[in-house]
Amino acid sequence: MTILVGLAAAMLLVWLFVVKRPTHPELPAADQLPGGDPSRAIVVASPAVIDRHAERWPCPVCQGSVRCETHGAELIAGKRLRVARVRCPRCGFERDVYFALRGA
């Protein structure tokens, strides 16, 4: 009887960790996300609105809300862009969102 219980427990563990392996959704390509690469930078009037714009779109992994952790100016391919680093507190997904200042 003890052997049967142990065998059943082992089969359950195999099923949980091997057969029923969680699947992760495929992430959309960066070029499909707003501001996902420097060539598709989001145009804004002022750096003051970057946090709000960066947090506008949900996490592409879990659809949770993201938080803008930092943003700063960078020179990319001869263009001065603002780059915001957003992170999802729910699943931990991080990405950069690119912004261009209007008139710059």
Residue pairs with C-beta under 8 A, 6 or more apart in sequence:
24 61
25 61
27 60
27 61
27 93
28 60
29 36
30 36
30 37
30 95
31 37
31 40
33 57
33 60
33 95
33 97
34 40
34 42
34 56
34 57
34 97
35 41
35 42
35 54
35 84
35 97
35 98
35 99
36 95
36 97
36 98
37 98
38 76
38 77
38 79
38 81
38 98
40 98
41 79
41 81
41 98
41 99
41 100
42 53
42 97
42 98
42 99
42 100
43 99
43 100
43 101
43 102
44 50
44 53
44 82
44 99
44 100
44 101
44 102
45 101
45 102
46 101
47 71
47 82
47 101
50 68
50 71
50 82
50 84
50 99
51 68
51 71
51 84
53 97
53 99
54 66
54 68
54 71
54 84
54 86
54 97
54 99
55 65
55 66
55 67
55 68
55 86
57 66
58 64
58 65
58 66
59 65
59 66
59 88
59 90
59 91
59 93
60 93
60 95
61 88
61 91
61 93
62 88
62 90
62 91
62 93
64 88
64 89
64 90
64 91
65 88
65 89
66 86
66 87
66 88
66 89
66 93
67 86
67 87
67 88
67 89
68 84
68 85
68 86
69 85
69 86
69 87
69 94
70 84
70 85
71 82
71 83
71 84
71 85
71 99
72 82
72 83
73 80
73 81
73 82
73 83
74 80
74 81
74 82
74 83
75 81
76 83
76 98
79 100
80 101
80 104
81 98
81 99
81 100
82 98
82 99
82 100
82 101
83 96
83 97
83 98
83 99
84 96
84 97
84 98
84 99
85 94
85 95
85 96
85 97
86 94
86 95
86 96
86 97
87 93
87 94
88 94
